[in-house]
């Protein structure tokens, strides 16, 4: 009798201590779970290998490996499935989360969990631990956020093919939160509005010199040079991004005013600049290096110069020492990336000597942006798979959809922090009225 789905449902509910909110379809074609409409999402366990992944690596990383490898899938609306599963798997509260040795000891001591583990072994069948999918980042040793290690981490995420990113990001080729007038705006309109917002906050003027830290495919420096008449330096650690950005600069006839470098912010020696934009880059800096980052960009600005720091933030914890990087994100998306609460970011910028003049949350804007990227990926799914791999496309689909929900639920946010290297006279050059950037 084919009953793997029923046994898996009972097992999951025993471990979670709550009803499983989605139906399961197993490799033996059995299906079990709460009744739903024909369009309701179904969690599909395609191969028993998915269970062996969970046995050898319990928790989020085992699930991530099974998803990337295609051992598990969602049939139906992925957003709805993630919403249904969020309360059971990801939002059970800090007090119920255990990891490492604590989780192992809890399982050994709890007869209920021991029995569940035995049932999982029977369902999984014999076999050695499956190899991680090839899309998983290689674990590197040594200190975090050295020049060499940061370059490897950036390469893992960005050097997957510019053509792939064209399918996901669209013509704007901007890989950060857009700025939406309304949900009916196009992604290209919203991204242009974001670039213009940054330029206005920096009060850019013809003849000024702009540094764009983490310039991506060059969209910010192109907009600033073309629309505001500045000279710009864009830096990235991605060779593929740099090549693409240089081509765009050349085609725009702006090679005399824009320079694209493969360079770390710690290696810049030709400051000062009139303004600095850092859009979606500071998440890669890391808590141990953030004070250094803030001090470096402060030193690279002229007195009176402005910094626009656009950065994803997480909610603060009661015990900040308990913060752990998400395993799926760390292994498959942004290796070594770290998020900090916006209050800590503001404090560290001020500690470096900046005067913080404005903080604007764009949380809802990022949710809209991510949903559009997911739609682009799904529209061009076959091409995306051909350009990278099925596993890579699955990584991007899951992380962007889950991130969209995290922004909508206020689990994470994104903020633009405008700061000034205010001179000793105290003349910051800011208008008297807030949000009147000139």
Protein Blocks (a to p, Z undefined) as FASTA:
>chain_A
ZZklmmmmmmmmmmnopacfbdcddfkopacdddddfklccdddfbfklmmmmmmmgcjk
lmmmmmmnopaccedjfklmmmmmmmmmmmnojklpcehjllmmmmmmmmklmmmmmmmm
mmnopaddddddfkbccddedjehifklmmmmmmmmmmnojklmmmmnomnopabddddf
bfkbcfklmmmmmmmmmmmmnopaehiacddehjlnolmmmmmmmmnopacddddfbfkl
mmmmmmmmmmnopmmmcccddddfklpckbccfbdcdehklmmnopmlmmmmmmmmmmmp
cehiacddddddddddfblmlpccdfklmmmmmghiacddfklmmmmmmmnopacfbdcd
fklmmmmmmmmmmmmmmmmmmmmmmmmcmklmmmmmmmmmmmmmmmmnomaccddddddd
ddfkopnopafbghilZZ
